[in-house]
Each structure stands twice: as C-alpha cells, then as structure tokens.
Amino acid sequence: MNQTQSKEMAKLAYHALIEKKGEDIKIIDITGVSVLADYFIIANGSSSNQVEALVDNVEEELHRAGYHLKQREGRGSASWILMDFGDIIVHVFDKENRLFYDLERIWKDGRDISVEELDD
C-alpha cells in the first residue's frame, strides 16, 4: 500500500473511534521507526462494552471502505484489543491496561500527529 492509503485508513479509524466516544485517541506515525506499519492508533474505552463497540466500529468502517482486517488479538478479554490492518495497527484498551502497557512510551521514537496532519 502507499502512504495515501495508510493516511486514509488512519483517518477512518480515528473517526470511527470518535463516533463511539473513544477516549484519549493518539495517532503515532511510526514510518521512520518500524516496518510493522505506518501508523499506530491508540485509544481507550471506559468499560469492556465500550472497548468492544470501539473495535466493532473501527472494523466495520474500514471494511466498508474496502480495507480488510489481517489479524485481531485480545478479543476475549476486552482489556486490550489489537487490530492489524497492515499499514495501520489500532490498539483499544480499557483505562487500566492502557496505563500499564504505556505504548506511547514504548513508541516514543514515533511522532505524535493530529488527525489534520493526515490530510497533507
């Protein structure tokens, strides 16, 4: 995929998370840091039901746009669910596990970006 497609995917995921009231949504550009993906999108929900709703909405919106989920991890617990769409990886946590795993610190070499920067 190209950079334009990964930006589009990241925007769709971000808006899908906003739509279901995802909290503290971060977009991290990891293009210069990792070959895993172009973007990590990290968010949390306030309950396991909300985490599930966030995940379902992201998956549905990206699928509708023609992007397919390659892998999903953590569905049973709803404490940390990872969705791998290839060029973007979406992490949805409950609050406690987000603080515990602190992905933002682990990926601090990536660049935090705003959703507006995806329009460039």
Residue pairs with C-beta under 8 A, 6 or more apart in sequence:
1 86
1 87
3 31
3 38
5 87
6 37
6 38
6 39
6 87
6 88
7 38
7 39
7 118
7 119
8 65
8 118
9 39
9 62
9 65
9 67
9 85
9 87
9 88
10 27
10 38
10 39
10 41
10 88
10 118
11 115
11 118
11 119
12 58
12 61
12 62
12 65
12 67
13 41
13 58
13 61
13 62
13 85
13 88
13 90
14 25
14 27
14 41
14 115
14 118
15 61
15 115
16 54
16 57
16 58
16 60
16 61
16 62
17 25
17 41
17 43
17 54
17 57
17 58
17 90
17 92
18 25
19 57
20 45
20 50
20 53
20 54
20 57
21 45
21 50
22 43
22 44
22 45
22 54
22 92
23 43
23 44
23 45
23 46
23 95
24 42
24 43
24 44
24 98
25 41
25 42
25 43
26 40
26 41
26 42
26 43
26 104
26 112
27 39
27 40
27 41
27 112
27 113
27 114
27 115
27 118
28 39
28 40
28 41
28 42
28 104
28 107
28 110
28 111
28 112
28 113
29 38
29 39
29 110
29 111
29 112
29 113
30 36
30 37
30 38
30 39
30 40
30 107
30 109
30 110
31 38
31 39
32 109
32 110
32 111
33 107
33 109
33 110
34 110
36 89
37 84
37 86
37 87
37 88
37 89
38 87
38 88
39 87
39 88
39 89
40 88
40 89
40 90
40 91
40 103
40 107
40 110
41 88
41 89
41 90
41 91
42 90
42 91
42 93
42 98
42 103
42 104
43 54
43 90
43 91
43 92
43 93
44 51
44 92
44 93
44 94
44 95
44 98
45 51
45 53
45 54
45 92
45 93
45 94
46 94
46 95
47 94
48 77
48 78
48 79
48 94
49 78
51 78
51 79
51 81
51 92
51 93
51 94
52 78
54 92
55 72
55 75
55 81
55 83
55 90
55 92
58 83
58 90
58 92
59 69
59 72
59 83
62 68
62 69
62 85
63 69
67 85
67 86
68 85
69 83
69 84
69 85
70 84
70 85
70 86
71 82
71 83
71 84
72 81
72 82
72 83
72 84
73 81
73 82
73 84
74 80
74 81
74 82
75 81
78 94
79 93
79 94
79 96
79 97
80 91
80 92
80 93
80 94
80 97
80 98
80 101
81 91
81 92
81 93
82 89
82 90
82 91
83 89
83 90
83 91
83 92
91 103
93 101
104 112
